[in-house]
């Protein structure tokens, strides 16, 4: 049986026209374990579950944007010749060798 959390939040959009914001109710489906952890954290911190979810999602989107920008920058570096692509298999082979060397030392 699914569990639900309901909260009010600003509708997520990449661009929001000036002066326009829409408060909506969103339904969130969580695994029972995740919902239990959320409620436990809410009780421990004294914060509402919707605030905790909002903070978590805000952090997730910020991290996702940061990673995306970093990857886009690396692709631009490769395309422009400022950086050279490396072979994934070769890189993993080097890492395995380093790891084995450390274990042997």
Backbone bond lengths (Angstrom), bond angles and torsions (degrees), N, CA, C in turn:
res aa  C-N    CA-C-N  psi(-1)  N-CA   C-N-CA  omega(-1)  CA-C   N-CA-C  phi
1 X - - - 1.445 - - 1.529 109.31 -
2 X 1.334 118.15 123.09 1.462 120.06 -177.85 1.524 111.27 -70.77
3 X 1.318 115.24 151.32 1.461 121.97 175.45 1.516 107.83 -109.82
4 X 1.311 115.98 149.00 1.450 120.14 -175.97 1.516 110.85 -126.36
5 X 1.303 116.01 145.60 1.459 122.87 169.56 1.519 105.92 -122.06
6 X 1.296 116.98 136.18 1.465 120.83 177.76 1.514 108.20 -117.17
7 X 1.316 116.81 138.76 1.458 119.49 175.17 1.509 110.06 -154.64
8 X 1.306 114.75 158.80 1.465 121.31 176.13 1.511 108.43 -90.76
9 X 1.302 116.92 137.41 1.461 120.18 177.49 1.517 109.25 -154.73
10 X 1.314 114.96 160.34 1.456 118.78 173.16 1.511 108.16 -71.66
11 X 1.300 116.42 136.62 1.455 120.64 179.00 1.522 108.75 -64.01
12 X 1.341 117.71 129.27 1.456 122.57 -176.64 1.521 109.89 -74.47
13 X 1.307 116.00 129.56 1.462 121.69 176.09 1.517 108.09 -149.53
14 X 1.327 116.20 149.96 1.455 119.55 178.19 1.525 111.27 -71.54
15 X 1.311 116.17 -37.85 1.462 119.77 176.57 1.522 107.91 -130.28
16 X 1.311 115.76 130.55 1.459 121.01 178.77 1.521 107.62 -119.44
17 X 1.327 117.32 123.09 1.460 119.43 178.48 1.528 110.54 -58.26
18 X 1.343 116.60 146.89 1.460 122.20 -179.75 1.528 109.72 -55.40
19 X 1.317 115.53 137.33 1.454 120.74 175.53 1.512 114.73 75.85
20 X 1.317 117.98 0.72 1.454 120.25 -178.29 1.518 109.37 -113.49
21 X 1.300 115.38 114.84 1.456 119.75 171.59 1.515 106.49 -139.48
22 X 1.283 115.30 146.04 1.450 119.86 -175.38 1.518 108.13 -127.85
23 X 1.303 116.78 122.17 1.448 121.83 177.23 1.520 107.44 -88.42
24 X 1.318 116.57 124.42 1.456 119.71 -178.13 1.517 110.00 -128.84
25 X 1.296 114.80 162.69 1.459 121.13 172.81 1.513 106.37 -102.06
26 X 1.310 115.55 131.64 1.455 120.81 -178.39 1.521 108.26 -120.26
27 X 1.305 115.84 140.27 1.457 120.88 177.44 1.521 108.12 -99.81
28 X 1.316 116.03 131.48 1.453 121.71 -177.53 1.520 108.80 -120.72
29 X 1.318 117.19 125.82 1.457 122.35 178.74 1.523 108.43 -97.64
30 X 1.320 116.79 120.00 1.457 121.85 -179.37 1.520 109.97 -121.94
31 X 1.329 115.26 151.38 1.457 119.48 171.24 1.526 106.97 -65.33
32 X 1.317 118.09 149.50 1.468 120.04 -179.98 1.528 113.08 -54.44
33 X 1.349 117.17 -38.17 1.469 120.15 179.95 1.526 110.84 -65.15
34 X 1.331 115.86 -40.70 1.464 120.20 -179.24 1.522 110.25 -67.47
35 X 1.315 116.08 -42.41 1.464 119.76 178.70 1.528 110.56 -63.20
36 X 1.325 117.00 -40.40 1.466 120.69 178.50 1.528 110.43 -62.57
37 X 1.327 116.93 -43.12 1.469 120.76 178.44 1.528 110.94 -63.62
38 X 1.333 116.48 -39.47 1.459 121.02 178.67 1.526 110.35 -61.94
39 X 1.332 116.68 -47.63 1.465 120.27 -179.53 1.528 111.60 -67.41
40 X 1.319 116.99 -34.78 1.466 120.85 176.62 1.534 110.14 -64.18
41 X 1.327 116.11 -44.88 1.461 120.30 178.56 1.528 110.77 -65.09
42 X 1.328 116.77 -39.36 1.465 120.60 178.24 1.527 110.31 -62.03
43 X 1.322 116.50 -43.34 1.465 120.26 179.27 1.524 111.13 -66.30
44 X 1.324 116.61 -39.88 1.465 121.50 -178.65 1.524 111.86 -67.91
45 X 1.324 116.42 -40.88 1.467 120.58 -174.86 1.524 113.35 -91.91
46 X 1.326 116.66 -16.72 1.460 119.64 -176.58 1.518 113.22 77.45
47 X 1.317 116.22 12.36 1.467 120.96 179.07 1.519 109.37 -101.18
48 X 1.307 115.86 153.19 1.461 121.17 179.04 1.526 109.82 -72.35
49 X 1.341 116.91 145.18 1.470 119.45 178.28 1.526 113.11 -55.43
50 X 1.342 117.18 -37.47 1.470 118.70 -179.48 1.525 111.67 -64.65
51 X 1.343 117.85 -33.83 1.465 120.54 176.64 1.525 110.84 -66.93
52 X 1.325 116.23 -41.37 1.465 120.34 179.89 1.522 111.05 -64.38
53 X 1.332 116.61 -42.39 1.466 120.59 178.75 1.526 109.83 -65.52
54 X 1.324 117.13 -42.62 1.472 120.88 178.83 1.526 110.57 -60.21
55 X 1.340 117.08 -45.79 1.465 120.70 178.32 1.526 111.57 -61.84
56 X 1.333 116.12 -43.10 1.468 120.07 -179.60 1.525 110.80 -63.42
57 X 1.326 117.38 -43.97 1.461 120.70 -179.14 1.530 110.96 -67.99
58 X 1.324 117.16 -39.04 1.461 120.66 177.75 1.525 110.10 -61.03
59 X 1.330 116.47 -45.17 1.463 120.65 177.79 1.517 112.10 -64.00
60 X 1.328 116.43 -40.76 1.463 120.99 179.37 1.526 110.67 -62.03
61 X 1.337 116.59 -46.96 1.466 119.61 -179.76 1.525 111.49 -64.49
62 X 1.328 117.19 -38.38 1.469 120.44 178.15 1.525 110.31 -63.57
63 X 1.331 116.59 -44.01 1.471 120.45 179.29 1.524 110.77 -65.39
64 X 1.321 116.61 -42.51 1.459 121.19 178.82 1.528 110.77 -61.05
65 X 1.319 117.03 -42.03 1.464 121.54 177.93 1.521 110.73 -63.83
66 X 1.330 116.76 -42.48 1.466 121.14 179.70 1.530 110.81 -62.68
67 X 1.323 117.51 -44.88 1.465 121.27 179.56 1.528 110.12 -65.04
68 X 1.326 116.32 -43.39 1.468 120.48 179.86 1.529 110.49 -61.24
69 X 1.324 117.11 -43.88 1.470 120.57 178.57 1.524 111.42 -63.46
70 X 1.333 116.83 -40.56 1.464 120.72 178.95 1.533 110.13 -63.81
71 X 1.335 116.80 -44.93 1.466 120.14 179.26 1.527 111.44 -64.80
72 X 1.328 116.74 -41.53 1.467 119.86 177.56 1.528 110.53 -61.47
73 X 1.338 116.24 -41.30 1.465 120.50 178.25 1.514 111.78 -62.83
74 X 1.334 116.61 -42.05 1.469 120.48 178.73 1.522 110.75 -64.81
75 X 1.325 117.02 -40.59 1.471 119.95 177.59 1.524 110.34 -63.15
76 X 1.337 116.27 -41.54 1.466 119.94 177.16 1.526 110.74 -62.06
77 X 1.356 117.00 -41.00 1.467 121.08 178.28 1.526 111.34 -60.94
78 X 1.324 116.77 -41.32 1.469 120.91 179.97 1.527 110.01 -68.08
79 X 1.334 116.49 -45.15 1.467 120.37 -179.60 1.527 111.95 -61.63
80 X 1.328 116.59 -36.71 1.466 120.38 -177.43 1.523 112.56 -84.13
81 X 1.335 117.08 -10.15 1.454 120.31 -179.21 1.520 114.04 89.70
82 X 1.341 118.03 1.05 1.468 121.20 178.72 1.526 111.47 -70.85
83 X 1.319 116.76 -20.94 1.467 121.27 178.29 1.516 108.18 -138.42
84 X 1.325 115.56 152.77 1.458 120.56 179.05 1.526 109.14 -105.39
85 X 1.333 116.02 138.25 1.466 117.45 175.67 1.527 109.67 -69.09
86 X 1.321 115.96 150.28 1.463 119.72 176.88 1.520 108.42 -117.89
87 X 1.308 115.13 148.11 1.452 121.70 -179.67 1.531 109.17 -74.42
88 X 1.313 116.63 126.89 1.462 121.21 -178.37 1.510 113.40 -61.18
89 X 1.329 117.29 -44.71 1.468 120.45 -179.43 1.523 111.17 -63.10
90 X 1.320 115.84 -41.37 1.465 120.40 178.95 1.534 110.21 -63.56
91 X 1.310 115.97 -41.62 1.465 120.43 179.67 1.520 110.79 -63.31
92 X 1.322 117.51 -45.84 1.466 120.16 179.18 1.524 111.30 -64.66
93 X 1.322 117.19 -36.44 1.468 120.29 177.19 1.527 109.98 -62.44
94 X 1.333 116.99 -42.12 1.470 120.64 177.84 1.527 111.17 -63.52
95 X 1.316 116.28 -42.35 1.468 119.80 179.17 1.528 111.30 -63.70
96 X 1.335 116.40 -40.84 1.475 119.73 177.95 1.523 110.60 -62.82
97 X 1.347 116.70 -41.30 1.468 120.48 178.52 1.523 110.89 -62.66
98 X 1.332 117.05 -44.23 1.465 120.81 178.50 1.523 110.34 -60.93
99 X 1.317 115.64 -43.87 1.462 120.62 -178.78 1.523 110.85 -63.41
100 X 1.327 116.90 -43.48 1.466 120.66 178.45 1.520 110.76 -66.06
101 X 1.330 116.93 -38.05 1.462 121.28 178.18 1.517 111.60 -62.84
102 X 1.322 117.33 -38.41 1.465 121.09 178.88 1.522 111.16 -69.36
103 X 1.317 116.41 -37.36 1.472 119.78 179.05 1.520 111.05 -68.40
104 X 1.338 116.10 -33.17 1.462 121.27 -178.62 1.518 112.91 -77.49
105 X 1.340 116.80 -18.96 1.481 120.59 -177.09 1.504 111.66 -81.08
